[in-house]
Amino acid sequence: MNSICLPKAHYPKTQHRSYRLIPLMLPYMVHDDI
């Protein structure tokens, strides 16, 4: 999970919201894969 965490400095404040949603969407993607 640490590999998914990227430096916040590389992401603008506008994209910080979508960056926060990524962990929430991962479980759904995994379920679709299965």
NORWOFEN-V234793 format. One record per backbone hydrogen bond with DSSP energy under -0.5 kcal/mol. CO is the residue of the C=O (numbers start at 1). NH is the residue of the N-H. Records with the same first field share a line. If there is no record, write none. Layout:
# NORWOFEN-V234793
CO = NH / NH
This chain:
# NORWOFEN-V234793
1 = 4 / 5
7 = 10
8 = 11
12 = 15 / 16
13 = 17
15 = 19
16 = 20
17 = 21
18 = 22
19 = 23
20 = 24
21 = 25
22 = 26
23 = 27
25 = 29
26 = 30
27 = 31
28 = 32
29 = 33
30 = 34
